[in-house]
Amino acid sequence: MTPTNHFSQRTNQRGHTKAMIELALLCGELAGDKCIANKKQTQKFIDSTDRRIKKLNALKQKNSQLFDAHPFELELEELQEQRRIAMKVLDKGGITIVFEADRLITAYNTNSFKRC
């Protein structure tokens, strides 16, 4: 997908990184022309990532004498990076991305319209 100038400006204004946008597109739910990654979905993603990290650590300890630990380390680093990014998305209350065909139109925090 190609970002529009408007999309780039809004993501910069709202503090959304490219990694956060990719994560929102990965774990978000499609609703018409929007991809919504709310708190609930992001928390599910974090929980599943935590389970994968735990399993990988157990596998790494179990097979530490048999195999080289380097592939395990690379996978662990990648999972921890995904978790860190997901935590940022969760702190923002989720991210909603509006798109049309193959163009990204805008992005905003999911809870930005909820006012007390």
C-alpha positions as CSV (number, residue, x, y, z in Angstrom):
1,M,0.0,0.0,0.0
2,T,1.2,3.5,-0.8
3,P,0.8,6.3,1.7
4,T,-0.7,9.6,0.6
5,N,0.9,12.9,1.6
6,H,-2.0,13.4,4.0
7,F,-1.4,10.0,5.6
8,S,2.3,10.8,6.1
9,Q,1.5,14.2,7.7
10,R,-1.0,12.7,10.1
11,T,1.2,9.8,11.1
12,N,4.0,12.2,11.9
13,Q,1.6,14.5,13.8
14,R,0.1,11.7,15.9
15,G,3.4,9.9,16.6
16,H,2.7,6.7,14.6
17,T,5.7,4.9,13.3
18,K,5.9,2.7,10.2
19,A,6.2,-0.3,12.5
20,M,3.1,0.7,14.4
21,I,1.1,1.1,11.2
22,E,2.3,-2.4,10.0
23,L,1.4,-3.9,13.3
24,A,-2.1,-2.3,13.2
25,L,-2.6,-3.7,9.6
26,L,-1.4,-7.1,10.8
27,C,-3.6,-7.5,13.9
28,G,-6.4,-5.1,13.1
29,E,-10.0,-5.9,12.1
30,L,-11.3,-4.7,8.7
31,A,-14.5,-2.7,8.9
32,G,-15.4,-1.3,5.5
33,D,-12.5,1.0,4.4
34,K,-10.9,1.0,7.8
35,C,-8.5,-1.3,9.6
36,I,-9.1,-1.0,13.4
37,A,-6.6,-2.2,15.9
38,N,-8.3,-1.5,19.2
39,K,-7.1,-2.2,22.7
40,K,-8.7,-5.6,22.9
41,Q,-7.2,-6.9,19.7
42,T,-3.8,-5.4,20.5
43,Q,-3.9,-7.0,24.0
44,K,-4.7,-10.4,22.4
45,F,-1.7,-9.9,20.1
46,I,0.5,-9.1,23.1
47,D,-0.7,-12.2,24.9
48,S,-0.1,-14.5,22.0
49,T,3.4,-13.0,21.5
50,D,4.1,-13.5,25.3
51,R,3.1,-17.2,24.9
52,R,5.4,-17.6,21.9
53,I,8.3,-16.0,23.8
54,K,7.7,-18.3,26.7
55,K,7.7,-21.4,24.5
56,L,10.8,-20.3,22.7
57,N,12.7,-19.6,25.9
58,A,11.7,-23.1,27.2
59,L,12.8,-24.7,23.9
60,K,16.0,-22.7,24.0
61,Q,16.9,-23.9,27.5
62,K,15.9,-27.5,26.7
63,N,18.1,-27.7,23.5
64,S,20.9,-25.4,24.6
65,Q,23.5,-28.2,24.6
66,L,22.3,-29.8,21.4
67,F,22.0,-26.9,19.0
68,D,23.4,-23.5,18.4
69,A,21.3,-20.9,20.3
70,H,21.7,-18.2,17.6
71,P,18.5,-18.9,15.7
72,F,16.6,-18.9,18.9
73,E,18.1,-15.5,19.9
74,L,17.1,-14.0,16.5
75,E,13.5,-15.2,16.8
76,L,13.4,-14.0,20.5
77,E,14.6,-10.5,19.5
78,E,12.1,-10.2,16.8
79,L,9.2,-11.3,19.1
80,Q,10.3,-8.9,21.8
81,E,10.5,-6.0,19.2
82,Q,6.9,-6.9,18.1
83,R,5.8,-6.9,21.7
84,R,7.4,-3.5,22.3
85,I,5.6,-2.0,19.3
86,A,2.3,-3.5,20.3
87,M,2.7,-2.0,23.8
88,K,3.1,1.4,22.1
89,V,-0.1,0.8,20.1
90,L,-1.9,-0.2,23.3
91,D,-0.7,2.9,25.1
92,K,-2.3,5.0,22.3
93,G,-5.6,3.2,22.8
94,G,-5.3,1.5,19.4
95,I,-4.8,2.8,15.8
96,T,-7.4,3.1,13.0
97,I,-6.1,3.3,9.5
98,V,-8.4,4.4,6.6
99,F,-7.5,3.2,3.1
100,E,-8.9,3.0,-0.4
101,A,-7.8,0.3,-2.8
102,D,-4.0,0.4,-2.4
103,R,-3.6,3.9,-0.9
104,L,-3.4,4.7,2.8
105,I,-5.6,7.8,3.4
106,T,-5.2,8.6,7.1
107,A,-4.5,7.1,10.6
108,Y,-5.7,8.2,14.0
109,N,-5.8,6.9,17.6
110,T,-8.8,4.6,17.9
111,N,-10.0,6.3,21.1
112,S,-9.5,9.8,19.9
113,F,-13.3,10.4,19.4
114,K,-14.3,9.3,22.8
115,R,-14.6,12.4,25.0
116,C,-15.7,12.5,28.6
